[in-house]
């Protein structure tokens, strides 16, 4: 087993508000990490982190060996909340174990919460709640999570929810979850009905409620929301969750960008639109719709604006992916090879220690 990493220092926003720096050294920190959202079988972290903990340990070591300095984990609300006011203490204890693991290995954690990725696992009681009561459950979730994470320097940030959206004007929705992708529901509504309110009013109230919940337990670590940059689909669209009236309590900007072949300018424009004077992290990115070379051009061309990138790691090493003679594994092998090769350029020094 590799030796334990030197102790991490907390990452904070620089004095000019533009970048990340180490709290102790004041040196700039660039995030180069992976989403650990599921394993190669599609299982979510909570599906195996109790009975197969050694797999999680092995995966974190493998992620570190790729050259990453951060991991984004996705916590499911149904695994952490067993009732409107009842927190699953076993899950909280296991999260504490995960935090200690990341500390030992030397990986920062992006804690993304409130997932409902497997629709069948979402508690029936949760979906029947009113908007107000659903938000209160979400606040209780974040109080519990922040309470166990508050004292650890390994926490990079709390991401309130993956890709939250709102209903259209004068349209009442009936499902909290949006479309399915690869058997999972990554996009979630925070309201079913604007009920005469503006989108900014609803988004602002939601952000304020959840940031208040986190700050009641943790006043130091950064908070963000990973969003879809709709400007790539609707030219002229402006940031909602990072609007001045909405995102004042968010410490940095997080967007999810998948460049498309022949449309590099569109992806770079999205980065430009979300360059709002705060640090900017491309919290999800991969050559899903473009080749490796085009993706590398995107990374290089966006580095003057971006302060971090998160790709993906799904529980198999580069060697294991290469040995599995399938198209999916071949694509993943090429990605992992790129990530590992690029790592020294992205984080050339141990600047986060």
C-alpha positions, 0 to 999 in steps of 0.5 A: 500500500502506498505511503500516506500523503502529507497533510492537506491544507484547506483550499480557499478563494484568493484575496482578489476573488479570482482563483483558489489558493492554499490557506497556509501557503497562499499559492494558487491551486488548480483542481484536476480531478475525477467524478467517482459517480458510479463503478463500471457496473453502474452501481452508486457509491452507497451500493458498495461502500459498506460491504465492499469498502476495500474496493473504495480504498483501492479506487481512491489509490488508483485515482491518486495514481492517475495524477488527480488531486480531487474526487467528486462523490455523489451522495444520494438523498434516499441513502442519507435520509430515512424520513423527513426528519430522520438522518441515516446515521450509518451513512453519516458514519461511512461518509466520515470514514470516506473523508478520513480515507481521502485525507490519508491518500491526499485527495480533496473531496467535492461533496455533491449532494441530494442525488436521486440518480436511481429513480427506483431508490427514491423514497416514496415519502420524499416525492410526495412532499410539498416544495417547502417540505422537500427543501427542509429535508434537503436542508437537514441532509446538508446539516448532517453532511456538513457536520461530519465534514466541517473540520477536515481540510480535505473538503474542497467544496459542497455542491448543493445538487447536480444540475438543478433546474426549474419549471417553465413559466406558466407550466406545472410539472409533476415529476421532480426528476427530468430525463434519464441518461444511461439509466440514471436521472442526473437532472432534478427540479427544485420546484414543480411550479413557479406559482407566480414567482420569478425563476430568480426568486425561486432559485435564490430562495433555494440556494439561501435555504441550503447554504444557511443549513451548511453554514449552521455547521460549517462556516469555512468550506466553499459552496457551489452548484454544478449547473448545465450551461444552457448557453450552449443550447440556447444562445444568449441564455444567461447564468441563473444560479450565478445571477447576482440576485441568486448566487451571492452565497456561492463561493465559486462557479461550477459548470458541466461542459462536454465539447462537441466535434466541430463546436469547440467555440460553443464550449469555450463561449460557455466558459466565457459566459460563466467567467463572472469574477469568481473561480470557475471549475468545469466540474464535468467534462470528457471527450464524450462527443469529440475526440481526444485531440479536440478535447485537449484543445478545449482544455488548453484554450480554457485554462486562462479562465478555468481553475479546475476540471473534473473528468471521470473514473469508474473503478477500473484502471487503465490496464484493466480497461485495455484488457477488456476488449469492448468499445466502452472500455476502449473509450475509457482507456483512452480517457484515462491515458489522456488524464494521466498524461495531462496531469503533470501539465495541470498540477506540475507541483505539490502546490496544494500541500 
